[in-house]
């Protein structure tokens, strides 16, 4: 009988430890948002060059860990791309307004899709 009661205890301790570890890992992982956008360059502005400029200049705040797609899709002269950013970030302010301020290069921009990412 002694032997039988010992085993479940070891097991439950292991499970508790494992669960706590998992919860900590989940807490360390940032909740993210996926945003797809369209950017229309001004006439004469090279779309791929503009996308490179956007990637290097639109960096948001460090803690929001913005990540741009490596490459963009160019269709009818418009840039289509996506980025991920921290869920709590105001991406309109952090990203869209910054792109809007690139008045020399950008004619128009809009969000085509956005969603919270499931962990």
C-alpha positions in Angstrom: 0.0 0.0 0.0 2.8 2.4 0.8 4.3 1.9 -2.6 1.0 2.7 -4.3 0.4 6.0 -2.5 3.9 7.3 -3.3 3.6 7.1 -7.1 0.7 9.4 -7.7 2.2 12.0 -5.4 5.4 12.1 -7.5 3.3 12.3 -10.6 1.1 15.2 -9.4 4.2 17.1 -8.3 5.7 16.7 -11.7 2.5 17.8 -13.4 2.3 20.9 -11.2 5.9 21.8 -11.9 5.3 21.3 -15.6 2.2 23.4 -15.6 3.9 26.3 -13.8 6.7 26.1 -16.2 4.3 26.2 -19.1 2.4 29.1 -17.7 5.6 31.1 -17.3 6.5 30.4 -20.9 3.1 31.5 -22.0 3.4 34.7 -20.0 6.8 35.5 -21.6 5.3 35.1 -25.1 3.8 38.3 -26.4 0.3 38.4 -27.8 0.6 39.5 -31.4 -1.6 41.0 -34.1 -1.3 40.3 -37.8 -2.0 43.3 -40.1 -2.1 43.3 -43.9 -1.8 46.6 -45.7 -1.8 48.1 -49.1 0.5 51.1 -49.9 0.2 53.0 -53.1 3.4 54.8 -54.1 3.3 58.2 -55.8 3.8 58.2 -59.5 7.4 57.5 -60.4 8.2 56.0 -57.0 9.6 52.4 -57.2 7.4 50.1 -55.1 10.1 47.7 -54.0 12.5 50.6 -53.0 9.6 52.2 -51.1 8.9 48.9 -49.2 12.6 48.7 -48.2 12.3 52.3 -46.9 9.1 51.5 -45.0 10.8 48.4 -43.4 13.8 50.4 -42.3 11.9 53.5 -41.1 8.7 52.2 -39.7 10.1 50.4 -36.7 7.6 51.3 -34.0 8.6 51.0 -30.3 11.1 48.4 -29.4 8.8 46.6 -27.0 6.2 46.1 -29.7 8.7 44.0 -31.8 7.2 44.9 -35.2 8.2 42.4 -37.8 7.7 43.1 -41.5 7.4 40.4 -44.2 10.7 40.1 -45.9 9.2 40.7 -49.3 6.1 42.5 -50.5 3.8 41.7 -53.4 3.5 44.4 -56.0 0.2 44.4 -58.0 -0.9 47.2 -60.3 1.8 49.4 -58.9 0.5 48.9 -55.3 2.4 47.3 -52.4 0.7 44.5 -50.5 2.4 43.3 -47.4 1.9 42.3 -43.8 3.5 42.9 -40.4 3.0 41.5 -36.9 3.1 43.7 -33.8 2.3 43.5 -30.1 -1.4 43.2 -29.5 -1.4 46.2 -27.1 0.2 48.5 -29.7 -1.9 51.1 -31.4 -0.8 50.0 -34.8 -2.7 52.9 -36.5 -0.5 55.3 -34.7 2.6 53.2 -34.7 2.5 52.2 -38.3 -0.2 53.6 -40.5 0.3 57.3 -39.5 4.0 57.0 -40.0 3.5 55.7 -43.5 1.0 58.4 -44.2 3.6 61.0 -43.2 5.9 59.7 -46.1 4.0 62.2 -48.3 6.8 62.4 -50.9 6.6 58.7 -51.6 3.1 57.6 -50.6 -0.1 58.4 -52.3 -2.4 56.2 -50.3 -2.4 53.4 -47.7 -5.0 51.2 -46.1 -5.4 48.2 -43.9 -6.7 45.2 -45.8 -6.9 42.7 -43.0 -6.1 42.5 -39.3 -6.6 39.9 -36.6 -5.3 38.9 -33.2 -3.0 35.8 -33.6 -3.9 32.8 -31.6 -1.1 31.8 -29.3 
